[in-house]
């Protein structure tokens, strides 16, 4: 009997965007009611951008800026979930599967506790994985730096991928 063997790789992704008026606040494809939104070339969804970077890094496939450069007008105001689905299909081509994703949203405002479950469900759906394989944490910056002054939202994500080698 042949033993099944997997290759495992971890990746880390980060992203930060400035909070500005006249933009919708999208986090993990979830609209968060708030008077400010995130400035970005696309829709500024820092959660999806950090997860994309972590996935691409784990698979050794570059980063979000290489795949979707902000100098390319086709990505202007793009829906980050569409970018995410493109990355997911790219990973499938190389036979990578998600083991888990751990996501930290650094934001002074808005308070994200009531939204964490919905963001978690949305990211799990986009990853085509079980809810239990995605974790969301929300942290403040205790008044320090651009996040602490409620000028920006930053996200850090770590993922573990696997693929069958035997």
Beta strands, then each sheet from edge to edge (+ up, - down):
strand 1: 6-21
strand 2: 26-27
strand 3: 30-31
strand 4: 36-38
strand 5: 97-106
strand 6: 134-139
strand 7: 152-164
sheet 1: 4+ 1- 7+ 5- 6-
sheet 2: 2+ 3-
end
